[in-house]
């Protein structure tokens, strides 16, 4: 499977000769979530890659349940010398892509509110596994769209987002359209079972991790674990939850451009 010529669907902005920055959306989201970056990151060539089953990769839904193959598809799609920026659940695919990158396509890796392991354990800050069970129960009752809407509504709670930003997130929910049930379930399976802590720790490329202090899904306490790894640096955005690229865009721009030496 690794030598497949299949590629994921992309949405691109900016000058193709500029530094390429690849963004991967999270669970139940597609390229729409990153469209505000078009005007923000004017020094970059932005490539938003839809994961299998979403957006412009909807026809590749059959591959959504194989996380290793998803990583191979991502590597088939991206240009050499890019910075990979993965948000939320897609960080798992991003980590695998970095670890499988024999052609050295990925020069730097950024995680946005991501983690190599989502559930908590006695030595790892994460979310309570009850959250996963509750989400799965909605699927068992054939209410996947309710589960997705709850996910989006969770992002709009609290005071981290303005009303305009909340409206934008809800518009992304409406624009993405329907997603096949197996695609959504596969993402939840990855979230509840995949553990890539060893793979992340073994990466040799520069890695940068951005967290939100108010995030209820991915704990900012992960800084204590990841900051200790070689080649890894972390920052916590104090006024953000799970979408720091929306809530503190100028700060996000500053840190990202510094990391890829564009400022």
N, C-alpha and C positions, 0 to 999 in steps of 0.2 A: 504493500500500500504506500510505502514512503516515497516511491518514485512516480507517483501519480502526477499527471499534468493538470489536474483540476485546480482551479483558483477560486478564491472567494470574491464576492462582489464588493466593489469599492466606490466611495464618493470622495472626490479629490478637489482641493481648493489651493489656489496660489500658484506661484512660479515653480514649474517642475524642475528648474535648475537650482532651486534653493534647497536647504537642508531638509531631507525627508523625515517627517515625524508621523508615525503610524499610530492610530488610536483604535482600540478595540472596545466596543460597548459591553455592558454587563447583562445580567439575566433580564429577559423580557424587554430589552431595549434594542434599537437599531441605530443607524447612522444619525437619525434626527437629534439624538441627545447631544451630539457634539457640534451641531451646525453653528452655535454661537461663537465657536473658535475661529470661524472664517475671518472675521474682522479683528480678532484679538491677536492671533499669532501671525502677523503680517510678514515676519522674516522667515517663515517656514513653508515648506510644501506639505500640506496636511492631507493624509490618506486615511480615511475612516473605513475600516474593514468590518463588514457585517459577518457575524458568526453563522455557522450552518443553521438554516431554518429561519433566519431573520432577514428582513429588508431585502437587499439585493442578492443575498445568499439563500433565499427561501427555497430555491430548487435543490439545495444540498442538504435538506433536512434529514435525509436518510443517514448522514454521517454524524449527526449531533450526539449520538450516544457513545461515540468512541473518542475520548479526550485526546489520545495520542494522535489519532488521525486528524482531529481538529487542529492540533499544533502543526502537523505536517502541511495541512492546507494553508495555514497562516504563513508558513515559511515559503511555500510555493508562490504566494501572492505578493510578498513585500519586496522592496528594492534593497540592494546591498548598501550598507553604510547608514541604515536608518536608525532612528531612536524609536523604540517601541514603548507606547504608553497604554497600559491596560487598566481598565476600571472595574472594580468590584469583582464579580465572579469570573470575568474573563482573565483575571490575573493568573488563575490556575493554568489556562491555556498559554498565556504569555510566558510563564515560568517554564513550562514544558518546551515551548518553542525555543527559548533561549538555551535550554540544556541540550536540545537536539540540533542546534544550529552549526552543522559541520562546515557550511560555506561562509560562516562569519558574516552573515547578513546584518545581524543586530549588533550595533556598536555600543548602545546604552539601553538600559531598561528602567522604566518608571512605572511604579504601581500607584494607582489612585484608590485609596480606601480599599486596598486589597490585602490578602493574606495567603500564605501557603497552606493554611489549615483554618477552616471557618469555625467549627465547633470548639468549645473550650475543653480543656482537660486540666488536671491538677498543676501542670507546669506551663500551661499555655492560655493566654487571654483570648477568649472568643465568645460567641453567643451561646445561650442555653439551647440544648438540643430540643427542648420543647417547642422552640420556634419552628424547627424543621418539621416536627411531627404535626403541628397545627397546619402548616402549609400543605403537607401531604394529605391531610384529612380533607381539605377543600377539594383536592383533585379526585380523591376517592368518591366524593359526593358529586362528581362531575360539575364542579364549579371553578374551573381553571381561570376564567376571566375575572371572577371575584377575587381570586388569589392575586392575580396580577394588579388589579386595581388597588387592593390593600397594600401591595408593595409600593406602588406609586404614591398612594396617600400617606404612607409612612414617611416618605421622603419630604412631604410638604408640611409635616407637623413641626411644632416648635417655632422658634423665632430666627432660625438661621437663614430662611428664605424670605425674600420680599413677595408681595402678592403677585407681581409680574413674573417672578421666577417660578412660583407655584403654578401659575397659569401655563407657563411654558412646559413644565414637566407633565401636566395633565394633557397638554396638546400633543406631546410626544407619545403618550399612552394611546391617544385617539388615532394618531397618524400611522402607528406601526401596523395596524390591522391585526388580523387573527394570526396566531402562531400554533402550529401543530402540537397536540398534547404530548407526544413523545419527546419533542424538543424541550418543552418546559420541564417535564419530569426528569430528563437527562441532566439538565442544569441543577435541579434540586439534588439529584443523586451525587453529582460532583461535589456540591457544596457540603453534603453530609458525610461523604466517605473519603474523598481524596485528601491525601496528606503529602505535600511537596516540600516540607521543611528541609529535607536533606538536599533536594535538587536546587532549591534557592540558595542554600549555603554554599553549594559547590560552584556557583557561577563565577566566572573570572572577569566579566565585563563590569563597568561601573553601574551600580544600581542605586536608585533614589526612590524613597517611599514617602508618599504624602498622605497624611491622615487628617480627619476632622475631629476636633475636640468634642463636638456634640454628636458624633456618629453613634447610632444605636445598633448598627449592624456589625461594624468592624471596629474593634476597640483601639483607641489611640495608645493604650498601654503596650501595644506591640512594639513601639519604639524601643523599649528596654531590651527586647529580644533581637530585633533586626539591626539596631545601631551597633551592636557588638560584633557583627559579622564583617570580615574583610571585604572591601570594595562596596560596602553598603552605607548609605547615609539616609537620615530620616528628618522629617519636619512635621509639626502638627499645626494646622491652621486653627487658630483659637475661635474664630467666628463661623466655622463651617460644621456641617454634619457629613452626610454621605456624598455630597456633590460640591467639593471645594472649587472645582473649575467653574461653577456657576456662582457660588456665593462670594468668593474672593478672587475674581478673575485677574485683577492686576497683580495680585500676589502670586497667583499661579503662573502667570506670564513671566514674572520676574524670576521665579525659581527655575522654571523649565528652561528659559533662555540662558540662565547662568549655567545650568547643568550641561547644556549642549554647546556652551561657549559661543552664544550668539549675541550676548549683551556687551 
